[in-house]
Amino acid sequence: MPETKKLTYAESVNAALRRALDERPETLLFGEDVGTPGGVFGVTKGLRKQFGERVFDTPISESAILGGAVGAAMFGRRPIAEIMWADFSLVALDQLVNQAANVRYISRGAMSAPLTVRTQQGNAPGACAQHSQSLEAFFAHVPGLRVCLPATHQDAYDLLLSAIWCDDPVIVIENRTLYHAGKQEVSLGGEIQPVGGAAVRRPGRDVTVLTWGALQHRVLEAADRLAGDGIEAEVLDARWVRPLDLDAVLASVRRTGRLVVAHEAHTVGGVGGEVLAAVAEAGVTLRCPPVRVGTPATRIPAAPGLAAAVIPSSDVIADAITKTARA
């Protein structure tokens, strides 16, 4: 029976992992420091003690971690592999792009690779250029991979379970700034949700703001502030960028007639551009040109003050919403 507990985001992830390991004996959990240490961010704490050798530490080799995950998934296991930083997954793109994503296709559907890659991305105080990139567009570009970015404590639980239960490879992208940022009520033990589906986080009539990941919280802050000025922004959380819930996006944009897409990733080659193209191809008539808000095409500085200057702030987001709503 479902129960409700007050959990941090990290504890919500831990609860999902615990449920998967408990209910699916074919599940394995592994990565650098996820076993005995309980994860570099404390997310996997206690799981090694409860589930023994099914939760284990690996050498510092992303290629080995993901290569092993692909092989295990093809032969009956359901691995959950943790990559500490999404940046580090780039050394193992062959395992993801050429192997995991292709298993179902090259085997003519006879085999699949039901593996989940848990990772985290985005800027945090003191991070450097190799620990702060937002790479969801890399993964979303690859047919065969599914990609989600849970922004709420409940989604940290629900979306991870959806990923683990999925029979295809899924990239679950978290954000370490959310891990220990307060507790929220989380419903545990419910039915596993299917992959996909956006969520309206704030209804509004004047402009649609599509967002995902940790930046959603700045978007909501901006939208709540603008409500005092008479601007009602509808905040739509994509949750999954592959598959993208285009029906939800189009329904909202047709209702408001205006669109802002806000994400922490670079605007160049980002998912935001894909969204704008899809809206245009659907023939939606907008009242003004759509707007993308994101990080400029630059490396993320290590200094917190400089990083804050390039990552979209709530003020920058509010300004974009205001100009669009009043255009």
Secondary structure, DSSP 8 states (H G I E B T S, - for coil): --EEEEE-HHHHHHHHHHHHHHH-TTEEEEETT-STT--TTSTTTTHHHHHGGGEEE--S-HHHHHHHHHHHHHTT-EEEEEESSGGGGGGGHIIIIIIGGGHHHHTTTS-----EEEEE-S--TT--TTS----HHHHHTSTT-EEE---SHHHHHHHHHHHHH-SS-EEEEE-TTTTTS--EEEEES-----S---EEEE--SSEEEEE-GGGHHHHHHHHHHHHTTT--EEEEE--EEETB-HHHHHHHHHHHS-EEEEEEEESTT-HHHHHHHHHHHTT---SS--EEEEE-SS---SSHHHHHHHS--HHHHHHHHHHHHT-
